[in-house]
Amino acid sequence: MTHSYSLPRSTPEQQGISSAALSRFLDAVQERGIELHSFMALRHGHVIAEGWWAPYRKDLPHTMFSLSKSFTSTAIGLAAYEGLLSLDDQVISFFPDETPDTVSDHLAAMSIRHLLIMGSGHHQDPLASLNRTHGENWIKVFLHAPVEHAPGTHFTYNSGATYIAGAILQKLTGGSLLDFLQPRILEPLGIENATWEKCPLGFDCGGWGLSVKTEDIAKFGQLYLQKGLWQDKQLIPASWVEEATSKQISNGDDPNNDWNQGYGYQFWRCRHGVYRGDGAFGQFCIVMPQYDAVIAITSGAMQLDGVLNVVWDVLLPAFQQPVSPIDSDSEASDALQDKLKSLSLEPPVYECESPLAQEWSGLTYQLEENKLGFNTLSFTLESGSITVTIQNAAGEHQTVYGSNGWNVGSTSLLRGVTETVAASATWKEDNLLLLTHQLVETPFCLSMALTFEEDGLQMSISQNVGFDSMESSVIKGVALAGTKDV
């Protein structure tokens, strides 16, 4: 059973950091238009600042995307030290049933170590074009892909490689990655209720799909900062921490690019002597050994370098100051706390009230065929809220929107699983209703603009971040006779 454990808290000044510097960081985030969802800064093992942009909350997990890879690497390292596997084991030795009849020299030479350093030899990720919801054997897809380069000689960022590494461990143990990490890492750190997406074969995905809370990211980073030592117990061998976070393969030669500083075992080297785990749309575990500091961030940012740059530009100079406690500054401290408590992502709000809203309330619209699979939409106006029901192949999905403010509920419409959503509705014009869905366990914010017409509607849909094109899609609908007088 996991025992809940919170990191110790401290004022910034007690750990040698000024509250004013942390306030400047928050100001810079806002000025640069960076959408952070949470932020936690640690110095000398103490949390010196933490904040969540409402409607995000500290008790909710956030999907990690590729930050998951660093946890998978940790599991592989522990398995190696326990003798369950060797980093030099051949990948194909674990998958005789999925290995192609003709094995190339490059595939035969591929080892677990090559998977960890993104040096499998592939020119591109074999799983990149795979529809991950399709019931294919991902191991077979990976092993049957051409291996163009000698393993260990060519860096290609490759989530499929991490998936295979995780699958090897899960095949050896008969349990999931979470099962393996639970007694070794998660329970000692007090990380509770972690979840991991699974592949069609039932394995934790390894390269992505882990969901944990922001403080869990911070604990993981602190564990690595302490070279695997936690409360007088060596959870991870210090030699593994050193290997995993050191440059194992070159990934470019631009001295100013944080993606060109070298790659370890599922950890990125950074400028300034820093290393990190990171995930799509700005999920970060940033470890600063030289300054005895850790930064945990979740966000909804398309440009990850923008997030790192604001850390380097504003926070790093503060950590470079003398490490001894500095004089307290009550005014700066109060100002910082006020900022942290008032962080929020505000939905669009317009002062318009539609005199025609009651005419459309209760109508059901038949939607034209669309890639989202939405079939019908109905709209009901209530006191202080608006309810929209959308039907797709899985059934009806009802969302209640706060009027000009967030209403927190749940939905299974947008990603096929039930998840927490903060939803808001506002009339921009007499016939234009804006619906905002902030999926607060993810980076995603989905916006729908409903334009009501005499006998139908037009729905324009856009999203803040994503792997596909961010262009809006437009869906038209026709009011169904009999749902209300039309």
GULUM-831252 format. One record per residue (C-alpha): residue number from 0; residue in three letters; x, y, z. Coordinates in pm, 1 decimal, padded with zeros to 6 digits. Layout:
BEGIN
NUM;ALA;X;Y;Z
...
This chain:
BEGIN
0;MET;00000.0;00000.0;00000.0
1;THR;00133.9;00342.1;-00096.0
2;HIS;00186.7;00583.0;00190.7
3;SER;00104.3;00942.8;00109.5
4;TYR;00409.0;01164.4;00138.2
5;SER;00440.6;01534.6;00063.0
6;LEU;00764.4;01715.6;-00000.4
7;PRO;00867.8;01962.1;00272.7
8;ARG;00774.1;02327.6;00215.1
9;SER;00987.7;02633.8;00274.1
10;THR;00996.5;03001.0;00193.5
11;PRO;01215.1;03081.9;-00108.7
12;GLU;01442.8;03303.3;00100.6
13;GLN;01519.9;03022.4;00346.5
14;GLN;01662.6;02829.8;00050.4
15;GLY;01856.1;03123.0;-00093.8
16;ILE;01604.3;03233.1;-00360.8
17;SER;01419.6;03564.6;-00367.7
18;SER;01040.0;03564.9;-00388.3
19;ALA;01068.9;03855.7;-00631.0
20;ALA;01259.3;03635.4;-00879.7
21;LEU;00983.3;03374.4;-00872.0
22;SER;00724.1;03649.1;-00926.3
23;ARG;00923.3;03767.4;-01227.7
24;PHE;00907.1;03415.2;-01367.4
25;LEU;00527.3;03410.9;-01341.2
26;ASP;00510.1;03755.7;-01500.0
27;ALA;00735.2;03643.5;-01787.2
28;VAL;00518.4;03336.2;-01850.2
29;GLN;00215.6;03561.2;-01887.9
30;GLU;00396.6;03822.4;-02097.7
31;ARG;00528.2;03559.4;-02338.4
32;GLY;00185.3;03399.9;-02377.9
33;ILE;00292.8;03057.9;-02247.6
34;GLU;00007.1;02838.9;-02126.7
35;LEU;00134.2;02670.9;-01811.8
36;HIS;-00097.6;02445.0;-01615.9
37;SER;00119.2;02391.4;-01310.3
38;PHE;00459.2;02482.8;-01173.8
39;MET;00659.8;02361.0;-00877.2
40;ALA;01011.7;02475.3;-00785.1
41;LEU;01235.9;02285.9;-00541.1
42;ARG;01561.0;02399.6;-00379.3
43;HIS;01760.3;02182.4;-00138.7
44;GLY;01472.3;01933.4;-00138.6
45;HIS;01209.5;02189.6;-00032.6
46;VAL;00916.8;02320.7;-00233.9
47;ILE;00969.6;02697.4;-00250.5
48;ALA;00688.4;02782.4;-00495.7
49;GLU;00393.6;02595.6;-00639.5
50;GLY;00090.1;02694.1;-00837.6
51;TRP;-00187.6;02561.2;-01059.8
52;TRP;-00366.8;02766.2;-01321.0
53;ALA;-00736.8;02714.5;-01244.1
54;PRO;-00929.4;02508.5;-01341.2
55;TYR;-00622.0;02281.6;-01310.5
56;ARG;-00575.9;02151.0;-00955.1
57;LYS;-00297.4;01999.9;-00747.9
58;ASP;-00501.2;01685.5;-00673.0
59;LEU;-00556.4;01599.8;-01040.3
60;PRO;-00310.6;01400.1;-01251.5
61;HIS;-00183.7;01533.3;-01583.8
62;THR;-00084.5;01311.8;-01875.5
63;MET;00293.4;01308.6;-01920.4
64;PHE;00329.0;01212.3;-02286.9
65;SER;00702.2;01142.0;-02342.7
66;LEU;00804.2;01232.3;-01988.0
67;SER;00678.7;00875.8;-01935.4
68;LYS;00999.8;00758.0;-02103.6
69;SER;01216.2;00857.4;-01807.5
70;PHE;01004.1;00637.7;-01578.3
71;THR;01035.3;00346.5;-01823.5
72;SER;01412.3;00394.3;-01835.4
73;THR;01419.7;00382.9;-01454.9
74;ALA;01234.0;00051.7;-01457.7
75;ILE;01481.0;-00092.1;-01710.1
76;GLY;01774.8;00026.3;-01499.2
77;LEU;01635.9;-00138.9;-01188.1
78;ALA;01569.5;-00460.5;-01381.1
79;ALA;01928.8;-00461.3;-01503.2
80;TYR;02066.4;-00417.7;-01153.4
81;GLU;01840.4;-00696.5;-01027.4
82;GLY;01974.6;-00928.8;-01297.9
83;LEU;01648.9;-00964.8;-01488.2
84;LEU;01811.5;-00839.6;-01807.3
85;SER;02126.2;-00684.8;-01947.8
86;LEU;02138.9;-00365.4;-02150.5
87;ASP;02341.9;-00561.2;-02405.0
88;ASP;02073.2;-00826.9;-02458.6
89;GLN;01956.2;-00854.7;-02818.7
90;VAL;01605.6;-00719.4;-02872.2
91;ILE;01500.6;-01005.1;-03102.1
92;SER;01589.9;-01262.7;-02834.2
93;PHE;01275.3;-01164.4;-02642.8
94;PHE;01032.2;-01186.6;-02934.6
95;PRO;01084.3;-01503.9;-03138.2
96;ASP;00721.9;-01507.8;-03253.9
97;GLU;00730.2;-01150.4;-03386.3
98;THR;01078.6;-01155.8;-03541.8
99;PRO;01081.0;-01159.1;-03925.7
100;ASP;01195.6;-01475.1;-04106.4
101;THR;01490.3;-01285.4;-04249.9
102;VAL;01677.5;-01087.3;-03986.5
103;SER;01905.3;-00808.0;-04106.3
104;ASP;02246.1;-00758.8;-03948.3
105;HIS;02129.9;-00427.0;-03805.2
106;LEU;01819.2;-00577.4;-03645.3
107;ALA;02023.7;-00864.8;-03505.2
108;ALA;02268.4;-00618.8;-03347.8
109;MET;02001.0;-00404.5;-03182.2
110;SER;02021.6;-00417.9;-02801.9
111;ILE;01819.5;-00279.0;-02513.1
112;ARG;02090.5;-00015.1;-02469.2
113;HIS;02029.9;00101.6;-02826.4
114;LEU;01658.5;00137.3;-02749.8
115;LEU;01731.1;00351.6;-02444.2
116;ILE;01963.8;00594.5;-02624.6
117;MET;01733.0;00636.0;-02926.8
118;GLY;02000.9;00468.1;-03133.4
119;SER;01802.9;00167.2;-03258.0
120;GLY;01919.8;00233.8;-03613.9
121;HIS;01582.7;00336.1;-03754.0
122;HIS;01569.2;00637.9;-03980.1
123;GLN;01223.1;00715.9;-03841.5
124;ASP;01004.2;00587.1;-03559.7
125;PRO;00833.4;00267.4;-03685.3
126;LEU;00526.0;00345.0;-03474.2
127;ALA;00496.2;00709.8;-03580.0
128;SER;00238.1;00642.3;-03850.8
129;LEU;00063.1;00363.8;-03664.3
130;ASN;-00293.6;00430.4;-03557.9
131;ARG;-00244.6;00355.4;-03191.6
132;THR;-00610.7;00267.5;-03144.6
133;HIS;-00586.7;-00004.1;-03412.1
134;GLY;-00554.5;-00358.3;-03287.7
135;GLU;-00216.9;-00430.1;-03445.5
136;ASN;00075.0;-00610.2;-03288.1
137;TRP;00303.5;-00312.6;-03227.7
138;ILE;00601.2;-00536.7;-03149.6
139;LYS;00572.7;-00700.4;-03489.8
140;VAL;00535.1;-00360.8;-03660.7
141;PHE;00855.9;-00242.4;-03491.6
142;LEU;01061.6;-00554.2;-03566.3
143;HIS;00950.8;-00571.3;-03930.6
144;ALA;01043.7;-00208.0;-04001.4
145;PRO;01367.7;-00147.7;-04194.6
146;VAL;01672.1;-00068.9;-03978.7
147;GLU;01870.3;00162.8;-04203.8
148;HIS;02164.3;00240.8;-03973.5
149;ALA;02396.7;00036.5;-03757.6
150;PRO;02252.5;00050.9;-03403.6
151;GLY;02428.2;00302.8;-03183.4
152;THR;02549.7;00519.5;-03471.2
153;HIS;02243.3;00732.1;-03550.1
154;PHE;02005.7;00922.7;-03318.7
155;THR;01637.3;00912.6;-03411.8
156;TYR;01378.9;01011.2;-03154.0
157;ASN;01177.8;00693.1;-03138.9
158;SER;00882.8;00631.6;-02907.5
159;GLY;00856.0;00282.9;-03053.4
160;ALA;01199.3;00200.8;-02910.2
161;THR;01083.6;00294.3;-02560.6
162;TYR;00766.8;00091.8;-02610.2
163;ILE;00974.7;-00213.9;-02700.8
164;ALA;01203.5;-00166.6;-02399.7
165;GLY;00898.7;-00154.5;-02174.0
166;ALA;00743.1;-00455.2;-02346.3
167;ILE;01061.0;-00657.0;-02284.5
168;LEU;01043.2;-00591.4;-01911.7
169;GLN;00670.8;-00662.4;-01895.1
170;LYS;00716.7;-00987.7;-02084.7
171;LEU;00991.7;-01093.1;-01843.0
172;THR;00796.5;-01010.4;-01527.0
173;GLY;00443.6;-01094.1;-01638.9
174;GLY;00326.2;-00765.5;-01486.3
175;SER;00292.8;-00405.8;-01598.7
176;LEU;00550.5;-00128.3;-01576.2
177;LEU;00343.7;00022.1;-01295.3
178;ASP;00344.1;-00312.1;-01114.8
179;PHE;00723.9;-00318.7;-01135.8
180;LEU;00771.2;00043.3;-01029.1
181;GLN;00512.3;00035.0;-00749.7
182;PRO;00719.6;-00119.7;-00466.2
183;ARG;01054.9;00008.3;-00595.8
184;ILE;00981.2;00375.6;-00672.8
185;LEU;00616.1;00480.4;-00651.6
186;GLU;00537.9;00356.3;-00302.0
187;PRO;00856.5;00490.7;-00137.0
188;LEU;00798.5;00831.3;-00300.9
189;GLY;00430.3;00836.7;-00204.2
190;ILE;00312.6;00849.7;-00566.9
191;GLU;-00051.3;00740.7;-00562.3
192;ASN;-00305.0;00651.7;-00831.3
193;ALA;-00065.0;00663.9;-01126.1
194;THR;-00213.9;00526.8;-01447.8
195;TRP;-00061.5;00422.8;-01780.6
196;GLU;-00223.4;00380.7;-02121.1
197;LYS;-00201.8;00029.4;-02261.7
198;CYS;-00132.8;-00104.2;-02610.4
199;PRO;-00358.0;-00359.1;-02785.7
200;LEU;-00142.5;-00639.4;-02641.2
201;GLY;-00209.5;-00516.1;-02287.2
202;PHE;00135.1;-00369.5;-02215.1
203;ASP;00180.9;-00026.4;-02057.5
204;CYS;00285.7;00189.5;-02352.4
205;GLY;00618.9;00289.6;-02200.3
206;GLY;00702.1;00574.5;-02437.1
207;TRP;00393.4;00774.8;-02346.0
208;GLY;00066.3;00743.4;-02155.7
209;LEU;00168.1;00783.6;-01789.7
210;SER;-00046.9;01018.1;-01579.9
211;VAL;00073.6;01150.9;-01243.5
212;LYS;00040.9;01469.9;-01041.8
213;THR;00279.1;01765.5;-01055.6
214;GLU;00427.2;01691.1;-00714.3
215;ASP;00495.4;01336.1;-00834.6
216;ILE;00707.1;01479.6;-01117.2
217;ALA;00892.7;01688.7;-00860.7
218;LYS;00954.6;01386.6;-00635.2
219;PHE;01089.5;01188.1;-00929.4
220;GLY;01325.1;01471.4;-01020.2
221;GLN;01438.3;01509.2;-00658.6
222;LEU;01509.7;01136.1;-00644.2
223;TYR;01739.8;01170.8;-00945.4
224;LEU;01896.4;01487.4;-00805.0
225;GLN;01982.1;01286.4;-00492.3
226;LYS;02138.4;01016.7;-00714.7
227;GLY;01868.8;00764.5;-00630.7
228;LEU;01880.5;00814.3;-00252.5
229;TRP;01548.9;00868.4;-00074.4
230;GLN;01510.7;00894.1;00302.2
231;ASP;01834.6;00702.8;00362.7
232;LYS;01740.4;00425.0;00119.1
233;GLN;01912.0;00380.8;-00218.8
234;LEU;01609.4;00327.5;-00444.7
235;ILE;01809.2;00360.2;-00768.3
236;PRO;02180.7;00278.1;-00792.4
237;ALA;02379.0;00602.1;-00810.2
238;SER;02578.4;00461.4;-01101.4
239;TRP;02255.8;00418.4;-01301.0
240;VAL;02151.8;00777.7;-01234.0
241;GLU;02493.2;00893.9;-01355.8
242;GLU;02476.1;00681.0;-01671.8
243;ALA;02114.2;00755.7;-01751.6
244;THR;02154.1;01131.4;-01727.4
245;SER;02490.1;01156.2;-01905.8
246;LYS;02540.5;01195.8;-02279.9
247;GLN;02529.5;00849.5;-02436.1
248;ILE;02477.1;00955.7;-02797.2
249;SER;02509.3;01277.0;-02995.1
250;ASN;02186.8;01434.3;-03119.9
251;GLY;02315.4;01750.5;-03286.9
252;ASP;02580.7;02017.7;-03264.3
253;ASP;02395.4;02346.1;-03206.7
254;PRO;02529.1;02478.5;-02873.4
255;ASN;02217.5;02691.1;-02823.2
256;ASN;01962.9;02416.7;-02887.4
257;ASP;01839.3;02217.5;-02588.4
258;TRP;01763.4;01925.3;-02820.6
259;ASN;02129.3;01908.2;-02935.1
260;GLN;02314.0;01867.1;-02604.6
261;GLY;02326.0;01487.9;-02604.8
262;TYR;02086.3;01212.0;-02499.5
263;GLY;02115.4;00962.2;-02214.9
264;TYR;01888.5;00673.5;-02125.5
265;GLN;01557.9;00849.0;-02198.2
266;PHE;01681.5;01177.9;-02051.1
267;TRP;01777.8;01487.9;-02247.1
268;ARG;02092.1;01681.6;-02170.9
269;CYS;02035.8;02059.6;-02161.7
270;ARG;02243.2;02370.9;-02162.6
271;HIS;02370.8;02504.5;-01828.1
272;GLY;02468.9;02158.8;-01699.3
273;VAL;02102.1;02063.9;-01662.6
274;TYR;01915.3;01749.4;-01768.7
275;ARG;01546.2;01681.4;-01811.9
276;GLY;01266.9;01444.5;-01898.3
277;ASP;01003.1;01607.1;-02115.8
278;GLY;00677.0;01537.5;-02292.6
279;ALA;00470.8;01684.0;-02572.2
280;PHE;00306.1;02021.5;-02514.7
281;GLY;00535.6;02112.6;-02228.5
282;GLN;00549.0;01847.3;-01955.9
283;PHE;00885.6;01887.0;-01782.7
284;CYS;01099.2;01740.6;-01507.1
285;ILE;01404.8;01969.1;-01504.6
286;VAL;01695.5;01871.8;-01278.9
287;MET;01969.6;02124.9;-01200.0
288;PRO;02246.3;01942.0;-01010.0
289;GLN;02476.3;02243.2;-00999.4
290;TYR;02209.4;02445.5;-00818.5
291;ASP;02048.8;02164.6;-00612.8
292;ALA;01714.2;02243.2;-00773.7
293;VAL;01424.8;02076.3;-00955.1
294;ILE;01150.5;02233.6;-01165.0
295;ALA;00827.5;02045.5;-01244.0
296;ILE;00596.0;02190.1;-01508.1
297;THR;00281.1;02084.3;-01689.8
298;SER;00144.9;02291.9;-01973.0
299;GLY;-00037.5;02321.8;-02303.1
300;ALA;00240.6;02468.3;-02517.1
301;MET;00319.3;02388.2;-02879.7
302;GLN;00673.1;02526.5;-02850.9
303;LEU;00864.7;02341.8;-02579.3
304;ASP;01170.9;02561.2;-02624.7
305;GLY;00964.3;02861.2;-02520.6
306;VAL;00900.4;02699.4;-02183.0
307;LEU;01266.0;02610.2;-02132.6
308;ASN;01382.9;02954.2;-02240.0
309;VAL;01172.4;03132.8;-01980.7
310;VAL;01322.9;02902.6;-01716.5
311;TRP;01677.5;02981.2;-01834.5
312;ASP;01611.4;03353.3;-01878.3
313;VAL;01434.9;03422.9;-01549.3
314;LEU;01468.4;03136.7;-01300.2
315;LEU;01822.8;03022.4;-01367.4
316;PRO;01985.1;03353.9;-01264.2
317;ALA;01799.2;03333.7;-00933.2
318;PHE;01935.8;02985.5;-00864.5
319;GLN;02286.8;03103.8;-00947.8
320;GLN;02288.6;03332.1;-00642.3
321;PRO;02462.3;03230.4;-00317.0
322;VAL;02304.4;02919.8;-00167.4
323;SER;02289.3;03036.9;00194.4
324;PRO;01957.9;03174.2;00326.8
325;ILE;01889.8;03534.8;00233.8
326;ASP;01702.3;03797.1;00427.2
327;SER;01327.2;03759.3;00431.4
328;ASP;01121.5;04007.0;00231.8
329;SER;00763.6;04003.6;00353.9
330;GLU;00638.2;04235.6;00082.4
331;ALA;00787.7;04026.9;-00198.9
332;SER;00676.7;03705.9;-00029.3
333;ASP;00316.8;03826.3;00002.8
334;ALA;00318.3;03940.2;-00359.8
335;LEU;00439.9;03597.7;-00474.3
336;GLN;00178.7;03414.1;-00270.6
337;ASP;-00094.3;03638.1;-00411.2
338;LYS;00021.4;03559.0;-00765.5
339;LEU;00036.7;03186.1;-00700.6
340;LYS;-00312.0;03180.6;-00547.9
341;SER;-00467.5;03379.7;-00832.9
342;LEU;-00325.4;03183.2;-01127.7
343;SER;-00601.5;03097.3;-01374.0
344;LEU;-00688.6;03021.6;-01733.4
345;GLU;-00995.6;03229.3;-01806.1
346;PRO;-01251.9;03116.4;-02064.5
347;PRO;-01376.7;03363.3;-02325.0
348;VAL;-01641.4;03591.5;-02175.8
349;TYR;-01865.9;03833.7;-02364.1
350;GLU;-02136.0;04052.3;-02219.2
351;CYS;-02385.6;03962.9;-02491.7
352;GLU;-02713.3;03791.5;-02400.7
353;SER;-02898.7;03624.9;-02684.5
354;PRO;-03268.6;03715.9;-02704.1
355;LEU;-03313.2;03417.2;-02936.3
356;ALA;-03158.2;03152.9;-02710.7
357;GLN;-03493.3;03022.1;-02584.8
358;GLU;-03604.8;02964.0;-02944.5
359;TRP;-03315.9;02720.9;-03000.3
360;SER;-03330.6;02560.3;-02657.3
361;GLY;-03464.2;02204.7;-02687.7
362;LEU;-03384.8;02162.2;-03056.3
363;THR;-03192.2;01862.6;-03188.9
364;TYR;-02970.9;01902.5;-03493.8
365;GLN;-02869.4;01628.2;-03734.9
366;LEU;-02502.8;01682.9;-03817.3
367;GLU;-02341.6;01610.4;-04149.9
368;GLU;-02088.1;01329.2;-04160.5
369;ASN;-01766.5;01440.0;-03992.2
370;LYS;-01428.7;01299.1;-03886.0
371;LEU;-01515.2;01342.6;-03517.5
372;GLY;-01804.9;01101.3;-03549.5
373;PHE;-02063.5;01341.9;-03404.9
374;ASN;-02416.8;01245.6;-03518.0
375;THR;-02659.3;01479.6;-03343.6
376;LEU;-02643.0;01782.5;-03115.6
377;SER;-02907.1;01921.6;-02884.3
378;PHE;-02895.0;02236.9;-02677.8
379;THR;-03085.7;02324.6;-02357.2
380;LEU;-03079.7;02660.2;-02182.1
381;GLU;-03110.9;02651.5;-01804.1
382;SER;-03070.9;02905.5;-01525.5
383;GLY;-02700.4;02987.4;-01501.3
384;SER;-02590.2;02707.1;-01732.2
385;ILE;-02624.1;02555.5;-02077.3
386;THR;-02641.3;02182.7;-02146.8
387;VAL;-02526.9;02039.2;-02479.0
388;THR;-02581.4;01674.2;-02566.5
389;ILE;-02387.3;01521.1;-02853.9
390;GLN;-02453.3;01170.8;-02979.9
391;ASN;-02192.9;00951.8;-03146.4
392;ALA;-02150.8;00577.5;-03202.8
393;ALA;-02078.7;00524.0;-02831.6
394;GLY;-02401.9;00692.6;-02718.3
395;GLU;-02507.0;01028.1;-02577.0
396;HIS;-02257.2;01260.4;-02409.4
397;GLN;-02395.3;01544.7;-02201.7
398;THR;-02186.3;01844.1;-02096.2
399;VAL;-02303.3;02117.9;-01860.9
400;TYR;-02140.2;02456.0;-01922.8
401;GLY;-02112.7;02737.8;-01677.9
402;SER;-02248.4;03062.6;-01813.6
403;ASN;-01943.9;03290.8;-01856.0
404;GLY;-01743.4;03073.9;-01617.5
405;TRP;-01616.6;02721.5;-01559.9
406;ASN;-01838.6;02432.3;-01458.0
407;VAL;-01636.7;02123.8;-01363.5
408;GLY;-01780.1;01786.4;-01460.8
409;SER;-01681.7;01489.9;-01672.9
410;THR;-01712.1;01383.6;-02033.2
411;SER;-01625.8;01083.4;-02248.9
412;LEU;-01704.6;01258.4;-02575.9
413;LEU;-01372.7;01403.7;-02677.6
414;ARG;-01119.8;01120.9;-02628.4
415;GLY;-01334.2;00812.7;-02571.7
416;VAL;-01255.6;00783.5;-02199.1
417;THR;-01426.3;00953.3;-01907.2
418;GLU;-01218.8;01252.1;-01797.9
419;THR;-01256.5;01567.1;-01595.8
420;VAL;-01359.6;01871.8;-01797.3
421;ALA;-01409.2;02235.4;-01708.7
422;ALA;-01669.1;02375.4;-01947.7
423;SER;-01782.0;02731.7;-02013.0
424;ALA;-02033.1;02892.0;-02250.3
425;THR;-02068.0;03253.0;-02359.8
426;TRP;-02274.5;03431.3;-02623.9
427;LYS;-02044.0;03632.8;-02847.6
428;GLU;-02330.5;03748.0;-03069.4
429;ASP;-02706.5;03696.6;-03070.4
430;ASN;-02664.8;03376.7;-03271.7
431;LEU;-02303.5;03278.7;-03189.1
432;LEU;-02241.1;03059.9;-02884.0
433;LEU;-01883.1;02980.9;-02781.5
434;LEU;-01825.4;02657.0;-02589.2
435;THR;-01487.9;02595.9;-02421.6
436;HIS;-01374.2;02256.2;-02290.3
437;GLN;-01058.2;02250.5;-02078.0
438;LEU;-00964.8;01885.7;-02025.9
439;VAL;-00786.4;01941.0;-01697.4
440;GLU;-00602.1;01608.6;-01684.2
441;THR;-00445.9;01682.9;-02023.6
442;PRO;-00299.3;01981.4;-02211.8
443;PHE;-00600.5;02002.8;-02438.4
444;CYS;-00857.9;02278.4;-02471.1
445;LEU;-01128.1;02224.8;-02732.5
446;SER;-01333.3;02520.8;-02851.4
447;MET;-01665.3;02498.1;-03035.0
448;ALA;-01833.5;02795.6;-03197.3
449;LEU;-02203.2;02731.2;-03267.6
450;THR;-02362.5;02967.5;-03518.4
451;PHE;-02740.4;02927.1;-03514.2
452;GLU;-02930.4;02988.0;-03836.1
453;GLU;-03298.5;02986.4;-03930.8
454;ASP;-03320.4;02610.6;-03987.2
455;GLY;-02981.2;02481.0;-03881.1
456;LEU;-02644.6;02553.9;-03730.9
457;GLN;-02277.6;02561.9;-03817.7
458;MET;-02022.1;02430.4;-03568.7
459;SER;-01656.7;02535.1;-03594.0
460;ILE;-01413.5;02331.0;-03381.3
461;SER;-01054.3;02417.0;-03288.1
462;GLN;-00798.0;02296.2;-03034.3
463;ASN;-00511.3;02469.6;-02854.8
464;VAL;-00245.6;02201.9;-02914.7
465;GLY;-00227.3;01868.2;-03091.8
466;PHE;-00023.7;01633.5;-03307.2
467;ASP;-00238.6;01700.6;-03613.6
468;SER;-00319.2;02023.9;-03796.5
469;MET;-00465.2;02293.9;-03573.5
470;GLU;-00691.7;02422.9;-03852.4
471;SER;-01054.5;02455.1;-03751.2
472;SER;-01299.6;02198.4;-03879.6
473;VAL;-01653.2;02304.7;-03967.2
474;ILE;-01961.5;02084.6;-03927.2
475;LYS;-02308.9;02182.2;-04045.8
476;GLY;-02634.3;02065.6;-03892.9
477;VAL;-03004.5;02073.7;-03974.5
478;ALA;-03278.8;02110.1;-03712.3
479;LEU;-03485.9;01793.8;-03687.7
480;ALA;-03860.7;01838.2;-03720.1
481;GLY;-04053.9;01721.7;-03417.6
482;THR;-03785.5;01799.4;-03161.0
483;LYS;-03945.2;02140.7;-03116.4
484;ASP;-04159.6;02367.8;-03330.8
485;VAL;-03936.3;02483.6;-03615.8
